[in-house]
Amino acid sequence: MKLTEKQHKVLESEGHLLVTGGPGSGKTTISILKAAQIAENDLRPQQKVLFLSFARASVARVVEAIEEEQSIPHDAKGRIEVETYHSFFWRILKAHGYLIGLPRRLEILTPPSEAIALSAIRSGFDTDSKLSVQEKEEKMAAEAAERLRLATEEGRICFDLFSPLVGNLLHGSERLRRLLATMYPVVILDEFQDTNAEQWNVVQALGAFARLIALADPEQRIFDFIGADPERLNHFHQSFITTDIDFSGTNHRSAGTDIAKFGNDILTGKFDQEGYRGVYVECFPPFVDQAISKLVACTYAARKRLVDNGKSDWSLAILVPTKKMTRLVSERLRDPPASMQAIAHTAVVELEAAILGSEIVAHLLQPDRNVRLNFFLDLLCNYYQGKGGNQPSKGALKEAESLRKAYKKWCSAIEMGKEPPAKSILRATFEVYDAACKTVLTGDPDTDWRVVRAVLENGKCTRLREVGIEVRNIRLLERGTQLRQDLTQDWRDNNGAYANALAIVQQAFVQEHFAASAKPESGVVVMNMHKAKGKQFDEVIIFEGWPRFANKKIVANLDRIVRNNDRAEASEGSRQNFRVSVTRGRQRTTILTPEGDPCVLLIPTE
């Protein structure tokens, strides 16, 4: 690999370093070579270079790049440790959390479990859109107090507390800061522009005795909603007196195209050329079936191009503006209009509901399921309390409350020797539950999981049918996965029974969150634009929602790249998000936008 002058400068630099550049500019590649150089020449035995990134996708990409880099000796590769911020912080808390008053034994409160734990507080407030500023503040304060109580009294720690707790821990103990710097004399910080105030507090503590290398794209800051500060790079430079090296204008990811150039022009709204190689903007009629038909046709064509290229592990991403659109598009690809063929794909959706639904399926795999009806009802109530994550709907919380009341009446009738209420909402639920309990299990986790899920999907209970459909989004039972192996071993260890299925499934989701490796996306993938950050695909299709009409006039539609497609709503953040999505494509990016109301970010500014 022939290095540029700027890349040589990175390798030659000493002290703290700030490397900036756009998507595909080579920041990650040169940082890996820098880490290897340090590992070979500067580290003492047992020391490592620590590489931190926010997303598992980014971590997996870095791990893969290290393995594939032939110029790095094997020993040096083993001395580069790649983690997410969450996994690194969790290690610190488990080992040293007692120093700030945390219990000795800690467990993670996953987002679904956190939602359940906070459901009582949230049920006491109206939906956020109906709350006054003061009521929102009261709700946030109550939630924060409960999170802290769960951490300090029960040792159950939610992800949002990782950064503040680690920050308190490090700033309160110079000995610990020195210990970490001894283990990791050099720390590489990926996607540094997205660092929020609490994470920045941790970085400052790490940099007291360790050398820091920050990688950033100042134009790719898309997490302002969680506290990313546009001045963060200046803070870093001023605090650590960094050497700054700018890779702007360099593009390796989509070389031979104008994809990166188009992405940069989106930021300014000034498109200085007629056409951009590798970028195609196409329009669709502004109605649901016609829009989906256009998307399906474009997907057919993209898939054919990629298959014809002869690459076996090709990837095509369909990126949409909202979570709601992800589900809608996924459903329509499975059942497209007219006589169009369904498109096999995976959908990257919010998994709270799927995870909680998986706990129900896991419970139904266990041999004690028949005698733990109350536990099953708790899991079903948990599903409704937690499926909405941080924004549970009033309807879902009321559903959980109704189920608990109905079960109390059901049990009361049985205790008195009476028949349970004939019109109880639990009748259909228990009929499907009984059917699921009677399934014959084989010891093959994938087969057994599918059988139980099918019973839920095909039963007469709408609640359990919803659960079964949600569980389709779980992909942890693929061949070779740890969950599959653990369930198989559980069956063998317990004489043909999944005695610990629920505990195994719960632990699998925790491990999945911290996994440093992930299978690269391949085939057709549907996801919202925010989730594409840190990933790359052979081709990308960006698909907007369609206009909504009232009295033949376009009305509000939140499923657009810019809210309501209103130029007044076209913020810096929306332009950055659009740029990130456009630049995920290595070979081609296609933008599908409605006729008569095209995305305002595609219209040149004056």
N, C-alpha and C positions, 0 to 999 in steps of 0.2 A: 504494500500500500504506500503510494507516494503521498507524503504529507505536504500541506501548504505552509506558507510562512507563519500564518496565525496558529496553525496546529503545532508547529515547532515551538512557537512562543509559549503555548500552554505547557508543553513538556519541559521547557527550560525554566519556567517561573518558579519562584519560591514564595513562601508565605501564603496568606489567604488570597483566594482567586475568585473572580466573578466572570463567568463565561455566558454571554448572551447570544441569541440568534433565533431565527424563525424555525418553523417546522421543517425537519429533514436537513438542517444545516450542519449536522455532524457533532453536535454538543455531546451527545451520549457516547458516540464512538471515541472521541478524543478523551473523554473523561475516563473511559475504560482503559485506554492505553496509558493514561496518566496514573491510574490506580495500580496498574501492573508494574509500571516503572518504579513507583514508590514501594510496592510490595517486594520487588527484587533487590532494591538498593538501600532502602532507608529503614525498614522495619526490623525490630528485634524478634527473637523467637516468641511465638504465641501471639504476636501482635497482628492486627488485620486492618485493612482499609474498609470502612463502613460506607455503603452506598444506600441512601434512603430515598424513597419515592412515595407518593401518596397512594397511587392505585396499584392493585395487583397486576393489572395488565402491563403497566410500565415496568414493574419489577420482573415479571415473566420475560418481557422483551429484553431487558438488560441481562438477565441470567442466560438467555439464549444467545445473545450477542457475545458474551464472554466465552461461552463454550465454543462458539464458531470461529472466534478470532485465533487464527493459526499462529500469529506472531507472538502470542503470549505463552510462556512456558507453563506446564501443568501445575507446578508448585505455586507459581504466582497466582494462577486462577483460584487456587484453594485458599488464598489469603485475601480475597475480595468477598466480603459478606454483603449480600443484597437483601434488604428488608423493606417492608412498609413502615411508615412512622408508627402505625398502630402496634405492629408486632414488636418493634424495638421498645416502645414505651411500656408495653405490657410486661416485657421481660424485666424492665427496671422496677416496675411496681411490685411484681411478684417477689422479687429479691429484697427490695429495700423499702417497701411501702410502710412497714411498721415504724419507720423513723418519723413519719408524719401522722401517726396515730391510726393507721389502717389496721384491720385485723390481720393476723398472721396468714390465715387461709383466705384467699381471694378467688372469686369467680367472675366471669364476664357476664354482664347483663347485655345480651344481644339486642339489637333494635326491636325485634318483635316482643322480647321479654320486657324491655324497657317500656314499650307502649302499654303492655298489660299492667305493669307496676304503676304507671301514671294514669291509668284509665279512670280511677276513682276521682282524681283531681280534675281531669279533663271533662268528665261527665257533669261536673258542677258549673261549667262555663258553656256559653253558647259557642257556635262556630266562630273562628277567628274573624271572618268577614263582618260579623255582627257585633263584635266587641269594640268598646271605646278604647282609646289609648290607655287610660288608667286600668281598665279591666284586663287588657293584654299584659300590662306590666305586672298586675297582681297574679295572673295566671303563670307567667314566666317565673316570677319569684317563688310561687308555690311549687312549681315543677323543679326548680333549681334546689330548693330546700329538701325536697324528697329524694332527689338524686344523691345529694350529699349525705343524707341520713342512710340511704341504702348502702352507700360506700363505707361510711364510718362505723355503722352499727352492724350491718349484715355482711360486709365484705363483698357486695355485689356492685360491680363498677361498670357503668355504661361508657361507651366509646367517647362521648363528648367530654368526659372527665379525665381521660387519659392525659391530654396535654396540660391542663391546669395543675393536676396532681403531680405530674413529673416535673413541671416547672418549679412548683413549691419545694419539691424534694431536692432538686439539684441546687437551687439557689440557697437552700438551707444547709447544705453540706458540701464544703469545699473538698473534704476527703473523698466523697463520691464523685465529684467532678474530676478530681485527679485520677481516680481509679478508672473511670470510663476513658479518659484521655490516654491512660497507659494501655488499655485494651485496644482502643481505636485512636491512634495518633492523628489520623486523617479521616474526615467525614465529608462525603460528597452528598450534596443536597439537590435532588432533582426537582424540576418544576417549582423552583423557589419562589416564583412570582405569586404562587397561590398560598403562601404561608400566612396564616392569620396571626393575631396578636399573641395568643397563647402558645402557638408553635414557635413564634419568633422569640418568645421568652425562653423556651427550651434551647433554641439555637444559640442564643447569647450565652447561656450557661455552658453549652458544649464547647463553644469557641474560646472559653477562658483559658483552656490549656491544650486544646486540640486545634489542628489546622483545618480550615474549612474551605471547600470548593463548591460554589453555588452555580447551578445551571439554570438559566431562566430565559423565557421569551416574554418581554414586557408587553407584547401585544396579544398574549394568549391567556390573559388573566380572566378566567370565566367563573371564578368562585367568589365574587364579591359578596354574595349572599351569606357566606360563612365567615366573612371578615377579612378576606384578602385585601391588602392595602396597596394602592398604586405607588406609594412611596417606599415600599419594602426594599427595593433594590438600593435606593439611596440610604436607607437605614443600615443596610448591610455594609455598603461601601464606607460610610462614616464611622461605623462601630469598629470595623476591622481593618481599615486602611488597605483596601484590596487592590490587587492588580486586575484591571478590567480588560477583557478581550472580547471583541464583538465579531460574531460570525454572520451578521446580517448580509443578505445578498447571495449566500451560498445555499444550494439546494441539492441534496443527494437523493432524497426519497423519490421525487418525481422528476428526475433528470430527463431532459428531452421534451418536457412539456412546459406550459405556462401556468400550471396549477398554482404554484407558490406565488407567482406574480399576480394572478387573479385574486388570490386570497389577500395579499397585501393591498390591492386596489379596493377591495371591499371596505377596508378600514377607513379609507379616505372618501369613498364614493366617487372617485374620479377615475374612470376607465379610459386609459389613454391609447387603446388600440381597438380595432374593429372586432377581432376575434382572438381567442386564447387557445393555444394548442392544448388539447386534453380536457377542455372545459366545454360543456354543451348545455345550453339552456333551452328547454322545450316546454310547451304549454299544453294544458289539458282543459277540456270543457269544464266549467265550474259547477259540476254536479257529481254526486257521490259515485254512481256506477261508472260514468265516463272517466272520472278521475282514477278510480281503481283499475279500470281497463287499460288506461294509459300506463299506469305503474306496472301492471302485469306484463304488458307488451315490452316495455323497456327492460324489465327484469329478464324476460325470455332472451332478448337480444344480447344483453350483457353476459348472461350465463353462456350463451353460444360462443361469444367471442372468447371468453376465458377457457372454455373447454377446447375450442379449436386451437388455442395456443399450446395445448398439450401439457399444461401444468396440472398435476394431480391434486394439489392442495390449494387451489385458487380460492379467493375470498371476495365476496361482494356484500357490501353493507348498504342497507336501506335505512337512512337516517331521517327521523321525523322530529318535529319541534317539541312534542309533549309526551308524557307517560301514557296519557289517554290514547294518543294516536298510535303508540307502539302496539297496544293491545288491539285497537281497531284494525290496523293494517295487517297484523298477524292473522286475525280472524278472517279477513277478506282474502288473504293469500291462500288460506286453507280452503276457502269456498268462494272463488272469484266469480264475477258476473258471467252471464250467458253460458257458452259452452267452453270457456277457457279452462285450461288444466290447472289444477292446484300446484302451488310451488312449495316444495319441501324447504324448510328453513328452521332456524332457531330464533326465538324472540328473547331479548334481554329486557326483562321487566323487573319492577320492584318486587322483591321476593318475600316481604313480610307475610302475606297471605299464604304463599306457597310453602314457606317454612312451617308456619303454624298448622297448615293442612297436612304436611308431611308427618308432624307429630301425631296427628289423629290416625293416619295410615299405619304408622309404626306401632301405636298402641293396639291396633286391630291385628297386628301380626303376632302379638305376644299370647302365650297360652293362658294367662290370667285375665284375659279381656272380659270373659263372661261374668266374673265376680267383681268387676271394678267399673260398674255402670256410672257411679258417681264421678269417678276419675275421667271417664269419657265425656261426661257433661261439662266438667271443668275445662277440658281441652277444647271442646266446641265453643264454650263461652270465651275462652282465651283467644280463639280464632277471631271472634267478632270484636273483642276489645283491642286486639293488636294488629289486625290486618291493614288498618289505615295508617300505621306508623305514627309519625308525629302529628298527623292531621286526621284523627278518627272522625267518622261521620256520626252525627247524633243518632241516625238510624241504626248503625252497627252497635253502638253502646246500648241503645234501648233493646235491641235484639238479644244481647247477652243478658240483660236484666229480665226480659220476658222468659227466657229459657230457664233461668234460675228460679223464678217464681213458679213456673209450670212444673218444674221438677219437685219443688217443695210440696205442691199440691198432690202430685203423683205419689210421692212417698207417704204423705199423710193419709191418703186414701188406702194404700196398701197396709199401713200400720193398723188402721181401723177395720181391716178385713173387707174393704169395699173395692169394687172395680174402679180403676183410675178413670178420670173424666173422659167420656166418649169423644168429646170435641177438643181434647188436649192437643196442643201444637206438637207434642212429643210423640204422638202415635206413629206417624209416618217415619219420624226420626228413628224410633226404636225398632220398627220393622226392618229398615235398611241396616241398622246396627246388628240385629240378630242375623240377617242374611250374610253380612260381612264376617261375623264370628264363625259361621258354619263353613266358610271356604276351606277347601282342602289345600294345604300348603305342601310344597315340593322340596324345599331346601334351596331352590334357585332364587336368590333375592329379587332379581329383575322380574321373573315370571310371577312370583308371589305378590310383589308390589303392584304389578299391573292388574292382577286378578282382583285384589282388594279395591284398588282404585276404580276399576270398572263397575264393581258392585255399587260404589257410591255414586258414580256418574249416571248409572242406568236406573237407580232406584226412584221411588216416588217422593222422596224428601228433597225439596228444593235446596235446603241448607247444605245437606251432604253432597248434593249434586254440584253445587258451587265449589265445595271443598275439593271434590275429585277433579274438576276442571282446572282449578288453581294448581294442584299438585303436578299437572302435566308440565309445568314450567321448571321443575326440578330436574337437573341433569347429573346428579351425583351417583347414579347407578350404572353408568357406562362401564363396559368391561375394563378391568384393570384399576378401577378407582378404589380408594381406601374404604369407602363406605360399603361397597359390594363385598370386599374381602372380609371386613369386620363382621358383617351380617352372616356370611357363609361360615366363618369360624364360630360365631355364636350358635349357629344351628348344630354344628358338629360337637361343640363342647357341652351342649345341653340335650343330647340324645334326640335330635330331630325337633327342636323347638327354638324359636327366636325369643329366648328368655329376657334379653336385655335390649330389644330392638329400639325402644324409645330413647334410652340413654345413649345408645350408639348413634342414632340419628341426630340427637341434640349436639353431641360432641363433634359430629362430622361437620356441622354448619359452623361451629367455632373454628375448627381446623381449616375449613375452606376459606374463611375470612383472612387467615394469617398465612395461607400457603404462598410460598415464594415462587412457585412454578404453576403455570396454567397452560393448558392446551391452546395454541393460537387459534383464533377464530378462522373457520374455513366454511366453504359453501356460502349460502345466502343467510345473512344475519340481519334482523330488524332490531333497532334500538333508538332511543332518543338521542339527540345531538350531544347533550352533556356527557353521556356515557361513552361516547366515542373518543374522548380525550385520552391520549396516551396510546391509542391503537392505530393501526394502519391496515389498508386493504388494497387489493389489486384494483378494484373499481368501487366507486361510491355513487349511490343515487340519493339525492336529497329531495324529499317529498313533503311538500306543504299540505296543510289542510286547505279545503276549498271554501270559497266565500259562502256565506249564508245570506239569503234574501228575504226581505219583508216588503210587500208592496212594490216588488220589482227593484228594490234598492238594496245594496249591500249593507248588512248590519254586522255587529260585533262577532268576531270569531277568534277565540283564544288559541286555537290550534295553528297559528301561523308563526313564522320565524320571528316576526315583529308583532307584538301584541296588537290584535285587530288589524294588522297590516297598516297601521297608522304611522305616517312619517314622524309625527310628534313623539311617538313612542320609540323611535329608532335610536337607542342609546348606544354608548360606546360598548357596553357589555353585549348587546345583541349583535353588533358588528363583529366583535371578537369571537363570539360563539359560532357565528356563521363562517368566519374564516377558519377556525379550527376544524369544522366539519368538512369544508371544501378541501382542505389540505390533508385529509386522511387518505385520499386516493393516490396510489402510486402511478397508475397508468391513465386513469380517466375519472372525471367527476361529471355527473349529469345532474342538473337541477331541474326539477319539475315544479312548475308554478302555474297558477290558474290564469286562463284567458280573461282579459278585461280587468283583472285585479292582480297584476304580477307583484311579487315580493318587492317592497319599496327599496330594499337594499340593492336591488339590481338596477334601479333607476338612477342614472348619474345625478350627483348634486350639482347645483349651479355654481 
